[in-house]
Amino acid sequence: MSTYFVGEGNIGTAPEYREFPRDNAEPRRLLRLNVYFDNPVLIKDGYEDRGGFWAPVELWHSEAEQWQALYQKGMRVLVDGRTVREEWEDREENLRVTFKVEARRVAILPYRIAKITLQTPVEPLEKTTSERD
């Protein structure tokens, strides 16, 4: 069972990247983020967190390896996806339930970002003689 989810929070640990091989096809790529989704409430002296929660966020994408360097601990993100309920047994064989977020998108929010560096665009290659005509 899953439910649509949109939440804003902070990445709590360094991103974890994994590849899962598939026979002769490209491997599946996973970027896992541990995000604290807070519930900030405006009070007299600023904000107070009332009832946030931690959730693992899984982003399956072919570019997950490159995104590993982009997302950083402490970064504020907006996550769009679905929650998935998982049941499992602990060491004492007690049934446990956890939730994770399977993200469709993870957007970086401009809070606490000290610096952004943009790469200069790559010059286009010269056109070949057949393309000029």
C-alpha positions in Angstrom: 0.0 0.0 0.0 1.3 3.5 -0.8 0.1 7.1 -0.5 1.1 10.2 -2.5 3.6 12.3 -0.4 5.1 15.8 -0.6 7.4 16.9 2.2 10.1 19.4 3.0 13.0 18.5 5.2 16.8 18.3 5.8 19.1 15.6 4.6 20.5 14.0 7.8 23.4 11.9 6.6 25.6 11.7 3.6 23.8 10.2 0.6 24.2 6.4 -0.1 24.6 5.3 -3.7 24.2 1.7 -4.9 24.1 -0.2 -8.2 22.2 -3.4 -8.8 23.4 -5.4 -11.8 20.9 -6.8 -14.3 22.0 -9.6 -16.7 23.2 -7.8 -19.8 21.2 -4.5 -19.2 22.3 -1.3 -17.6 22.4 -1.7 -13.8 19.6 -0.1 -11.7 20.9 2.9 -9.7 19.7 3.9 -6.3 20.4 7.1 -4.3 19.2 6.8 -0.7 18.8 9.9 1.4 17.9 10.0 5.1 15.6 13.0 5.5 14.1 14.6 8.6 10.7 16.1 7.7 10.0 18.7 10.2 6.8 20.5 11.2 7.9 24.1 11.8 5.3 26.3 13.6 5.7 30.1 13.8 6.1 31.3 17.3 7.1 34.7 18.8 10.9 34.2 18.6 11.0 32.3 15.2 10.0 28.7 14.5 9.5 25.6 16.7 9.5 22.1 15.4 6.4 20.2 16.4 6.3 16.6 15.5 8.7 15.9 12.7 9.9 12.4 11.6 12.8 10.7 9.9 12.3 8.7 6.7 14.5 7.0 4.2 14.0 8.5 0.7 14.9 6.3 -2.3 15.5 7.9 -5.7 15.9 5.3 -8.5 17.4 7.0 -11.6 20.0 6.4 -14.2 21.8 9.6 -13.1 21.8 8.7 -9.4 25.6 8.4 -9.3 26.1 12.0 -10.4 23.5 13.2 -8.0 25.3 11.6 -5.1 27.8 14.5 -5.1 25.0 17.1 -5.5 23.0 16.2 -2.4 24.8 16.9 0.9 24.1 16.4 4.6 22.2 19.4 6.0 20.7 20.4 2.7 17.1 21.5 2.6 15.0 19.5 0.1 11.5 19.1 -1.2 10.5 15.5 -1.8 7.7 14.4 -4.2 6.8 10.7 -4.3 4.9 8.0 -2.5 5.1 6.4 0.9 5.6 2.7 1.0 4.8 0.6 4.1 7.3 -2.2 4.9 6.7 -5.0 7.5 9.7 -6.9 8.9 10.7 -8.9 12.0 13.4 -7.8 14.4 15.9 -10.1 16.2 13.3 -11.1 18.8 10.9 -12.0 16.0 8.6 -9.0 16.8 6.7 -7.6 13.8 7.8 -4.1 12.9 6.4 -1.6 10.5 8.4 1.2 8.8 7.7 3.7 6.0 10.0 4.9 3.3 9.5 7.4 0.5 10.0 6.4 -3.1 10.7 9.7 -4.7 9.8 10.9 -8.2 11.6 14.2 -7.6 14.0 15.7 -5.0 14.4 19.4 -5.3 17.1 21.4 -3.6 15.7 24.4 -1.7 17.8 27.5 -1.4 18.1 27.5 2.4 21.6 27.3 4.0 23.4 27.3 0.7 26.6 29.3 1.0 27.7 29.2 -2.7 26.6 27.9 -6.1 29.1 27.4 -8.9 27.9 27.1 -12.4 30.0 25.5 -15.1 30.6 27.4 -18.3 28.8 25.8 -21.2 30.7 23.6 -23.5 31.4 25.2 -26.9 29.5 23.5 -29.7 31.6 21.5 -32.2 32.2 23.0 -35.6 29.7 22.0 -38.2 30.9 19.5 -40.7 30.8 20.4 -44.4 27.6 18.4 -44.9 25.8 20.2 -42.1 26.8 23.7 -43.5 25.2 23.0 -46.9 
